[in-house]
Amino acid sequence: MQKLTLPIAVIALAGVIGLFFLQLAGGNEEIQKMSEDPTTESSSLPKVAFVQIDSLVAKYDRHQALSQEFEKEAQMAELKLKARQSELEKDFEIYSQRAAGLTPEQRREAELDLQRLQAQFQQQTQATQQELMLKQQELSISLKEDLDAVIDRVQKEKSLDLILSQEAGGNVLYAGPSLDITTEVVTYLNQEYNKGETSAEDGEAK
């Protein structure tokens, strides 16, 4: 009897905020055309800023909290599946030891039971994977809503025309420090998150 394998991987949230920014290649081309056109006045150039995604992810308190919570949930789910897998392997081992002394009819019934148990385990594994993926999507949407609100706030405060994401392997090869708004974005994100945490704690205290 072949050893069963566990077809599940712990899904990590690290870096998920990087998916929230669209790569605005068109914006980059527009800026390049303007810089190459000698008739373009400097006042007509768009106001551009960028956010360092890796730094944002590392410093956003809510992202870190949700990542840790999700990883614990995924690890618990994996432990439960491993325990169920061990039980199933023991059932196969017991059958192998007893098979020689069973009648053909008893062997057939025992094998059908083992097939049923294996099918149930596979269904449980798939259900767990789907549940974790759904949870990941829900968390991603929630984080995206946080980020969208703050980006909108910073854009209005600074009257920005274009906000880019800077990350490893991204399209932004270089951007001057004066265009970096990561600190402001992270500050606003953490202020809103900590405000909500304080309100929740006050409510529980009452």
Salt bridges, closest charged atoms under 4 A:
GLU87 OE1 - ARG84 NH1 3.40
GLU89 OE2 - LYS3 NZ 3.40
GLU105 OE2 - ARG108 NH2 2.90
ASP113 OD1 - ARG116 NH2 3.78
ASP146 OD2 - ARG62 NH1 2.53
ASP148 OD2 - LYS144 NZ 2.62
ASP152 OD2 - LYS156 NZ 3.18
GLU157 OE2 - ARG153 NE 3.41
GLU184 OE1 - LYS158 NZ 3.33
GLU192 OE2 - ARG153 NH1 3.96
GLU192 OE2 - LYS195 NZ 3.38
